[in-house]
């Protein structure tokens, strides 16, 4: 995703109302009017997007921001859908019962893999085996911690890992800058979250009847089917990194079609492959992309006064969970560059900033990637993981349940600790 240039004048604050209403519907719809929501959420998302689009054109007098938002959405859904289809053609059968130790190793592998094929690719590839290996005792926290580690925090070592870092790379941040400056944050965050998960999973494992554990898992062996789809994954990654707009989406579509027609039907059946998860993401995010445009423009035209790396970490993080972390990253990068009288459009300026103000850029990077896990809409894979889990009949927390039961009491204090360790006056790292 690429943030459109902000208009000269600030967007009126009331234009943010459709975005706020859409978030409210996503949060309360599945709880307050579940049956109606699941049947009509596409209509609600498109209707709010249409109202927002009309208001934006009326007040701004131009279609340019909307066209740019649609361009961003096309790229986003092309990546999400192609990875969903290709990863759905790879079936991973795990061996033995999912002990807490095995689960922790699996999450650690997912965190590393997220930097190679992206958090979206790793999430789509691993969520189904994660559900299967824990099926006899899976609970909401298994899905939530998968989102925390694999879908978000794990992907902060390379620009491929997470959309915000990829946007920074396209703007001029050197490819290996992220690894050189964020590896300590990645290590502390991944190890800490896996340690917290282990405490939860250990208690859950001990409550599961031993005879159920044995009968459910004793017959299983490691097996990988549909590995030819790794070639199509490579095509998608090549398209993301090397091809221009238009060609990129075309290559992704070709990879998805190639995967679909060359994968045996029994592999899709083994993965319980269905279209509902990607349909839900497609409908909801068209509403999110259109309605959040005024919020991003307002943020750019009226940026908060930030004077320290710690402030940038919290400001970027606070909005990344609600506005999608990629455009939020670019908004605060533009703010930081402006404070140094540097330009977002100048690659040399961004390279200079990455070297001279590494602490600030590190704070923006970690804030965007880590806090993307605070809500289902903070990062693209989050909602997809939720949808796949629900399609597999796994209980997942609602939008509010995710925030109130997990993000606020568990993730937020941990991320606050990360901020203290890396960016406060009492910092230990960095």
N, C-alpha and C positions, 0 to 999 in steps of 0.2 A: 504494500500500500504506500502511496505517495501523497503527502499532504499538499493540497492546493494552496496557492499563494493567497494570502488574506487580502480582502478588499481594503481600499484606502480608509474607508470609514468603518468604525466598529459596528458589528451586527447588533441590532436591538436585542436586549436581554430576553424579551418576551418570545423571541423566535426559538428559544431553547425549550419552550413548553411542550411541543410534540415529542421531543426526545425524552423529557422527564416523564411524560405520560406513557410512552412506550416502555420505559424501564419499569414503571409502576405496574403495567399490565403483565410484563414478563415475570415480575416478582409475585404478584397476587393472583394472576389468572389461573394457574394450575391449582391454587388453594381455594379461592373464593368461588370460582365458577368453572370447575375442571372440565366438565363435559362440553360446555360451550366453547371454552378456550381451545381445546384440542381439535375442535371442528372448524373454528373460525379464526385461529391466529394468523393465517395468511391474509385474510381480509383486513384484520386489525392493523397488521404491520404495513400493508400497502396503503391503506386509507390514511394512516398517520404520516407516511412518507409523502403521499400526494398533497396533504394539507401543508406540510412543512415546505415542500418544493414550491407550491403556489405562493406561499408567504415570502419565501426567499427571493423569488423572481419579482414579486410585487415591490418589495422593499429595496432590492439591489439593482433591479433593472437589467440583469444579465443572467444567461443560462450557464455561464462558464463554470461556476463552482459546482453546479449540479452535474454537468457533463463530466467534470473531473471526478466527482464522487462515484458516478456510475462506472467510469473507467477503472477506478480503484476496486470497486465491487466486482467487476468482471474478472480482474486478475486474482482477487481473493477467492472467489468461488471456483475459478478454474483450478487453482492450486488445491483447494480443499477437496473438490469433487474428484480430481484425478488421483490424488493420494488415497482417497477413500476407496475408489474402485480398484486401484492397483494393489494396495495393501490387503483388500478383501479377497484377493486371489492367492494370498500366501497363507497357508494353514500351518500353525505351529502347535504341535502336540507336546505337552510337557510330561516329564517323568516324575512319579512319586508324589507324595502329599506336599502341599504348600506349607512348609514349616515357616516360622518367622524368619529364620536365617535365609532360607531360599527366597522368600519374598523380598528381603532386604537386598540380596545380591541381584535379583531381577530388577529392582528399582534403580540400583547403581548402574547396571548395564544400560537401562533405559536412559539414564541421565547422560551417559557418555554418548550413546547412539544419537541422542537429540542434537548433538553438535555436528553430526555427520550427515544426517538426512532431515534435520530440522525437527522442532518439537511437534509439528503437525505430522510429519512422516513417522516419527517414532511412536507417537500416540496412536495413530491409525494401525500401525503394524503390531503393537504390543498389547493394546487394550483387550482384544479378544482372548489371547492366551492368558492374560492376567485374570480375566473373569473365569475362564475355565479352570485354571489351577487352584482357584480359591472358591470354586462353586459351592462346596459343601458347607462353607462358613462365611461366605462373603457378606459384608455389611457396607453401609454407606462410607465408612472411613477408608475402606480399601479404594473406592472410586475417587474419593477426595484427595487422598495422599498420592495417588497416581497422577492426578491433575497437578498437584503441588510440584512434584518432583520431575516427572517425565514431560508434562505438557507445558511447563513454565521454567522453573528454576534451573533445570538441567541444561537448558539451551543457551547459556550465556558465555560460552567459550569461543564461538566463531560467528561470523555474520550469517552463516547458513542456519545457525541454531534457532534464532527467534526473529520475527519480522522487524522489531525496532532496530536491531543490530544490522540487519540487512539494509535497512533504509540508510543508516549511518554510513555503511560501506559504499552504497551508491552515491552518496553525497561527497565522499572523499576520505572517510576514516580508513586508515590502512587496514588491510585484511587481518594481519596478525596482531594488531593493536589490542583487540579484545582479549585474546589469550594472554598476552603479556601483562595486562593490567587488571584482569578480572578473575584470574585463576584462583586466587586466594579466596575471594568472595564466593566463587562457585564451590570450592572445596568445603568451606565452612557451612554454607547453606545446605548443600546436598547431604553432607555427613550429619548435620544437626537435624534436618527433617527426617532422615532415615532412622536416626536414633529415637526420635519421638514416635515415629511409626512403629518401631520395634516394641516399644513399651505397650502401645495399644494392641498390636497384633499378638504379642505374647499372651496377654490376658484373654484375648479372643480364642486363641489356639487351645489354651488349657480348658476352656469351657466346652469345646467340641467333643462329643463322645468318641472315644478311641475306636470303637467298632465301626463307626461311620467313616472315620478317617481311613481306616484300613480298606474297607470294601469299596470306597469311592475311588481310590487312587492306586491300589496295588497292581492293577493290570496294565497301567499306562507306561509307555516308553517314549523317548524323544523321537520326534519325527517331523520333517519339514517337507511340505508339499507345495507345488506351485512356485518353485524357486526361480523359474524363468522370468517371473515378474520383477526380480531384482534388476533385470535389464531395463524394464520400463521405468522403475524408480530412478535409475541412472539417467534416463532420458529426461525425466521431469527435473532433476537437479541440474542437469546441463542447461535446460531451458531457462530455469530461474536465474542462473549465474551468467549465461553467455548470450542469450537471445534477446532482441529488442521487443518492445510491445507489439502485439499482434502475432508475430512469429512465435513468441513465448507461449501464449495461450493456445495457438494452433498445435504446437508440439505436445503440450500437456493433453489436449483432447485426443491427439493421435495415440499417445501412450495409453490413455484410458481405454480407448476403443481396442487397441491391440491386446491389452490385458484381458478385457472382457471376452473377446472372441477366441482367445487362445487358452483360457483357463477352463478346466473341466468343471462341469456343473456340480459334481459331488464335493469339490473344494468349497464352492460358494455355499453349498448346503451345510457343510461341516462348520463353516464360519457363521452360520445363521445370517447370511448376507441379505440385507433388505434396503430399500430406498428411503424409508421414512427418516432416518437420522440426517441424511444430507438434504432432504427436502425441508426439514425443520430449520436447519441452519441457513439454507438459501433464502427462505421466506423472512425469517426474523432479521437476518443481517442486511437485507435490502432496506428494511425500515431503519435499522441502526445507522447504516452508512449515510442515508439521506438526512435523517433527523439530527445527527450529531454534527453536521457541517457547521451550523451557526455557533454551536458551543465551542468548536475549535477556532473559528474565526474570532470569537469574542476573547478567547484565551490569548490569541496572538496579538490582538489589538490592545488588550488591557492586561499585560502580563503582571504577575505579582512581583513585588520587590524581593529579590533573592540575593543574598550576599555571601553565602557559604556553600560548600559542597553538601553539608548536612541538610541545608534548606532545599537544595535541588533534589536530593534523594527523596525527601518527604513530599515535595510538591509534585515531582514526576510520578512517584508511587501513588499518591492519593488520587490522581486523575487517571492513571493507567488502568485501574480496576473498573472504572466507569465509562471511559471514553475510548477504549481500545488502546493498547499500549504503543502501537507503532506511530500513529499520528501524534500522540502525546509526547513521545520521545522527540519527534521532529520539532514540535512546538517549543519545548524547553531547550533544545539545542539551538534553535533560532534565537531564543531569549538570551542564552548565555553568550552566543556569538555577538549579538547586538551590544551587550554590555562591554565587550572588548573592541567594539567598532569594527567587527569583522562581518563578512557577508556569507549567507548560506549558499549563494550561487557560485562562490569562488572556492574551487577545490583546494587551492593553496592556503586560503584562510582557514579552512577546516583542518587541514593537515597541521598547520601551525598551532591551532587551538588544541588539537589532540596531544601535541607535544608539550606546549607551555602550560596548559590547564588540564592535565591528565586527571587530577582529582575530581574536578567538576564533571568531566565527561564520564568518568567511572561512576560517579553518583547517579547521573542521568541514566546510564546504561543499566546498572543494577536495579535502580528504582523502577524502570520500565519493565524489565524482564521479571523481576521477583514479584512485584505487586500486580502483575497481570493475572496472578492466581487468586486474587482477592474476590473475584466474582466470575460467574460463568461467561460474561461477555468481555472480560479483560483481555483475553487472547483467543484467537480463532479456534484452537483445538479443544478448549474447555467445554464449549457447548456440544461439540461433536462427540466427545467422550461421554458426556451425560446422555446424549441421545442414543448412542450405541449400547450403553449399559441398560437403559430403560427398555430398549428393543430386545435385549437379552433377558428381560424380566428381573433385573437387579434393582433393588430399592436404591434410589438416589435422592439426596436432599433437594428440596425445592430451591428456587433462587434465594429466598430469604433464609431458608434453613441452612443452606451452604454458608451464607455470610454469618448468620447468628451462631450456629453451632460449631463451625470449624474455622472460618477465616478470621473472625474477630477474636475468639478466645485462644486460638492456637497459632495461626499464621502471623497475625499482626504483632503480638508480643515478640515472636521470634525475629521478625523483620526489623522491629525496633532495636533489638539487640544487635543485629547486623549493622544498623546505622550507627550505633554507639561504637562498635568495635572498629569500624572502618572510616567514619566521617566526623565524629564528634571531637571535641577538644580532648577527650579521654581515649582517643582511638589507640588501638594496639597494632592494627595492620595498616598498610598503605604508607 
